[in-house]
Amino acid sequence: MFFILNDLQMHLDNFLLYCDSKNLSRKTLASYQQTLQLFLIFLERECKITSIDKVKSVHIRQYIRYLRERGKYTVVANEKSKEINYPDRRNDAGKKISDTTIANYLRNIKVFFNFLYKEREIKTNPCENIENIKPQRKKKPLLTREEIKKVLNAMDITTFHGYRTWIQTRLILDTGIRASECCALRPEHVDFDTKSILIENPKNKQQRYVYFSYKMSTDLKRWMKYRDRFSDSPYLFPTTRGTQLDVRNFERALREAGRKVGVEIHPHQLRNNFAKYYLLNGGDWVSLSRILGHSSVEVTQKAYLDFTDQEIGRKYQKHSPLSKLDI
């Protein structure tokens, strides 16, 4: 691994130790580790900076420009990862880094320097006058009924892996749970009497309930009987070895099913479709926010207000005042 044996690395290690003490998720910790390590590499290689108090606003702005110019996977935080992941062989290697990704990088850098300033490790905060990047949100159209059927039909439900992916896909679409939450489910979390599932360790560290349909209830009962013939694992959707399914393996299986039938799909798209269909079918923002596990209704609205014109038209036809008044 490439280590920067200087003042910068020491402060990064201190910051990651602080994050670890806050019990942040592994995904969040990995994001901080990777993005900040890349930033420190830039500071040393391009700016010849090895001390944290030498970092100025101009260096952060230079880094944003550098990100926009260099392209994907041209620099890695861990040089040895090239021998494992072969980033240079990816189809999108060298392509433009999206504003959304750059905005995430900048957010992590700001969290880092805000921490250092609060801890009085630096006298001035170089991020103080750096404006956030506001990427233009692309409207994500709903998957059509036909597209969803195509993807589900592409899964080989005669195999354990295929059947598991089929059930998980339907469950996320029916409940709006995150893929990571789905992979962590245990049978005791499912209550068939109330048609509910207890989510014990979601992103915001708070328990919540989600609900499933009568159709999903039948699907889940069949899956549990099938699963019990192959595994005594404590997980609802285990691997064939009985261990917890890695969310990346589920994502890969879903994308592959979509690729076979020409449909671009990923787990968060299923969650997005659940939320939009819930609203289009007359659901309200407050109950949707609770189901999704968001901290507030505003967070939900910010995430799912990107309806296309066609979707707005459909919702209008369902709630047209003139049609409802019968006049």
Secondary structure, DSSP 8 states (H G I E B T S, - for coil): -----SHHHHHHHHHHHHHHHTT--HHHHHHHHHHHHHHHHHHHHHH---SGGG--HHHHHHHHHHHHHH-TTSS-S-GGGHHHH-GGGSTTTTS---HHHHHHHHHHHHHHHHHHHHTTSSSS-TTTT---------------HHHHHHHHHTS-TTSHHHHHHHHHHHHHHHH---HHHHHT--GGGEETTTTEEEE-S-TTS--EEEE--HHHHHHHHHHHHHHHHH---SSSSB-TTSSB--HHHHHHHHHHHHHHTT----HHHHHHHHHHHHHHTT--HHHHHHHHT-S-HHHHHHHH----HHHHHHHHHHH-HHHHHT-
